[in-house]
Amino acid sequence: MTESLHILVTGGDGQLGRSLKHESVHFPSFQLIFTDLDDLDITNEKGTVTFLKERHFDAVINCASYTAVDRAEEEQDICHAVNAMGAGILARASSKHQIPLIHISTDYVFSGNQRSPYSESGVTVPLSVYGRSKLEGEQLVTAHAQSAVILRTSWLYSEYGSNFVRTILRLCIEREEIKVVNDQYGSPTYARDLALAILQILPEVIHSPGVRLFHYSNTGSCSRYEFAEAIRIFAGLPCRVTPVPTSAFPTAALRPPHAVLDTRLIRSTFGITIPRWPESLKLCISRIEK
Ligand SMILES: NC(=O)c1ccc[n+]([C@@H]2O[C@H](COP(=O)([O-])OP(=O)(O)OC[C@H]3O[C@@H](n4cnc5c(N)ncnc54)[C@H](OP(=O)(O)O)[C@@H]3O)[C@@H](O)[C@H]2O)c1
């Protein structure tokens, strides 16, 4: 009989945490333990160290994050505490107990001024408080973890919480016309696909020392406008989607205009296949509509 692996998921009530919960049914030998802010605040170093000491974990998946990109411009302290310091605390605590860590980061570490997809060695120039805090989180994980994988992802959506897909679906139902920016490009990523990939690579990650960085997004890319139009079409909604420039929608935080991630390294290293974004979007919308 194979022994089950005990895996701690922080930020378990967020959209990636909830996606892991769903995908873990395909991995009966994994026992996932989900915590969120109330059970385990990753900014509390003493509490985090004690939590990991009192239980036995074979791996930690850090889905805890401050993700309010625009609000972060005002709430710099809390954003930095969770995304930078919290990541460092978790890396130190995991390392102290020899537990491998999977940490999630973002395409917002890039300026988005590069036309070709960003590889893992691409130069990082975050444009926002959120992006800077996530980059510092990566640096602290790299400095303190003994065994870790940092996964950068982009434009995450799911059937849970608030995200671009759910917002566009709601607006398309409420309005006759919506305006969406057509000069920001990226790769939409279905959180269930990312969750599945995390669980697929986990056994190999557990046995690998050192800190490695990978990019994971669904393959293919589009503008925000093309993404919104696909959402409308797949959901069969009659609303008109009109393309507008970013200047028509000023936001507190700057977004990278062209942050497409190159995912070849994670695919070749772990032999995983990644669905194209339109197929995954269709699947997500069909699940939302059920
Ligand atoms: N969403 C995107 O478009 C996107 C794009 C690229 C990368 N990412 C990255 O992907 C990862 C998962 O994102 P997500 O969309 O699943 O985020 P999410 O839905 O916002 O979930 C994050 C979770 O972390 C919790 N949390 C906040 N502070 C915490 C703390 N101090 N200790 C423990 N838990 C805490 C949040 O609780 P509260 O809700 O109570 O605050 C929430 O449940 C993050 O690392 C994010 O940076 C996201």
Ligand as a Chemical Component Dictionary entry (heavy atoms), coordinates in Angstrom:
data_LIG
# 
_chem_comp.id                   LIG 
_chem_comp.type                 NON-POLYMER 
_chem_comp.pdbx_formal_charge   0 
_chem_comp.three_letter_code    LIG 
# 
loop_
_chem_comp_atom.comp_id 
_chem_comp_atom.atom_id 
_chem_comp_atom.alt_atom_id 
_chem_comp_atom.type_symbol 
_chem_comp_atom.charge 
_chem_comp_atom.model_Cartn_x 
_chem_comp_atom.model_Cartn_y 
_chem_comp_atom.model_Cartn_z 
_chem_comp_atom.pdbx_ordinal 
LIG N1  N1  N 0  -5.777 36.228 -10.080 1  
LIG C1  C1  C 0  -4.943 36.408 -11.113 2  
LIG O1  O1  O 0  -5.322 36.909 -12.180 3  
LIG C2  C2  C 0  -3.510 35.993 -10.991 4  
LIG C3  C3  C 0  -2.656 36.189 -12.083 5  
LIG C4  C4  C 0  -1.319 35.783 -11.963 6  
LIG C5  C5  C 0  -0.865 35.212 -10.793 7  
LIG N2  N2  N 1  -1.727 35.052 -9.736  8  
LIG C6  C6  C 0  -1.208 34.450 -8.508  9  
LIG O2  O2  O 0  -1.868 33.205 -8.320  10 
LIG C7  C7  C 0  -1.966 32.927 -6.915  11 
LIG C8  C8  C 0  -3.394 32.546 -6.562  12 
LIG O3  O3  O 0  -4.227 33.636 -6.913  13 
LIG P1  P1  P 0  -5.805 33.577 -6.684  14 
LIG O4  O4  O 0  -6.426 34.278 -7.832  15 
LIG O5  O5  O -1 -6.235 32.192 -6.338  16 
LIG O6  O6  O 0  -5.918 34.521 -5.412  17 
LIG P2  P2  P 0  -7.183 34.765 -4.459  18 
LIG O7  O7  O 0  -8.405 34.167 -5.068  19 
LIG O8  O8  O 0  -7.165 36.225 -4.139  20 
LIG O9  O9  O 0  -6.800 33.904 -3.171  21 
LIG C9  C9  C 0  -5.803 34.285 -2.280  22 
LIG C10 C10 C 0  -6.170 33.758 -0.932  23 
LIG O10 O10 O 0  -5.137 34.097 -0.006  24 
LIG C11 C11 C 0  -5.754 34.516 1.192   25 
LIG N3  N3  N 0  -4.845 35.331 1.996   26 
LIG C12 C12 C 0  -4.622 36.673 1.944   27 
LIG N4  N4  N 0  -3.734 37.039 2.867   28 
LIG C13 C13 C 0  -3.368 35.920 3.526   29 
LIG C14 C14 C 0  -2.485 35.655 4.610   30 
LIG N5  N5  N 0  -1.803 36.642 5.200   31 
LIG N6  N6  N 0  -2.357 34.381 5.043   32 
LIG C15 C15 C 0  -3.063 33.382 4.482   33 
LIG N7  N7  N 0  -3.927 33.570 3.466   34 
LIG C16 C16 C 0  -4.071 34.824 2.988   35 
LIG C17 C17 C 0  -6.966 35.298 0.710   36 
LIG O11 O11 O 0  -7.882 35.481 1.777   37 
LIG P3  P3  P 0  -8.845 36.788 1.730   38 
LIG O12 O12 O 0  -9.682 36.621 0.506   39 
LIG O13 O13 O 0  -9.584 36.675 3.034   40 
LIG O14 O14 O 0  -7.915 37.965 1.652   41 
LIG C18 C18 C 0  -7.479 34.372 -0.386  42 
LIG O15 O15 O 0  -8.314 33.360 0.121   43 
LIG C19 C19 C 0  -1.449 34.177 -6.196  44 
LIG O16 O16 O 0  -0.112 33.969 -5.837  45 
LIG C20 C20 C 0  -1.508 35.253 -7.267  46 
LIG O17 O17 O 0  -0.550 36.262 -7.049  47 
LIG C21 C21 C 0  -3.038 35.415 -9.808  48 
# 
loop_
_chem_comp_bond.comp_id 
_chem_comp_bond.atom_id_1 
_chem_comp_bond.atom_id_2 
_chem_comp_bond.value_order 
_chem_comp_bond.pdbx_ordinal 
LIG N1  C1  SING 1  
LIG C1  O1  DOUB 2  
LIG C1  C2  SING 3  
LIG C2  C3  SING 4  
LIG C2  C21 DOUB 5  
LIG C3  C4  DOUB 6  
LIG C4  C5  SING 7  
LIG C5  N2  DOUB 8  
LIG N2  C6  SING 9  
LIG N2  C21 SING 10 
LIG C6  O2  SING 11 
LIG C6  C20 SING 12 
LIG O2  C7  SING 13 
LIG C7  C8  SING 14 
LIG C7  C19 SING 15 
LIG C8  O3  SING 16 
LIG O3  P1  SING 17 
LIG P1  O4  DOUB 18 
LIG P1  O5  SING 19 
LIG P1  O6  SING 20 
LIG O6  P2  SING 21 
LIG P2  O7  DOUB 22 
LIG P2  O8  SING 23 
LIG P2  O9  SING 24 
LIG O9  C9  SING 25 
LIG C9  C10 SING 26 
LIG C10 O10 SING 27 
LIG C10 C18 SING 28 
LIG O10 C11 SING 29 
LIG C11 N3  SING 30 
LIG C11 C17 SING 31 
LIG N3  C12 SING 32 
LIG N3  C16 SING 33 
LIG C12 N4  DOUB 34 
LIG N4  C13 SING 35 
LIG C13 C14 SING 36 
LIG C13 C16 DOUB 37 
LIG C14 N5  SING 38 
LIG C14 N6  DOUB 39 
LIG N6  C15 SING 40 
LIG C15 N7  DOUB 41 
LIG N7  C16 SING 42 
LIG C17 O11 SING 43 
LIG C17 C18 SING 44 
LIG O11 P3  SING 45 
LIG P3  O12 DOUB 46 
LIG P3  O13 SING 47 
LIG P3  O14 SING 48 
LIG C18 O15 SING 49 
LIG C19 O16 SING 50 
LIG C19 C20 SING 51 
LIG C20 O17 SING 52 
# 
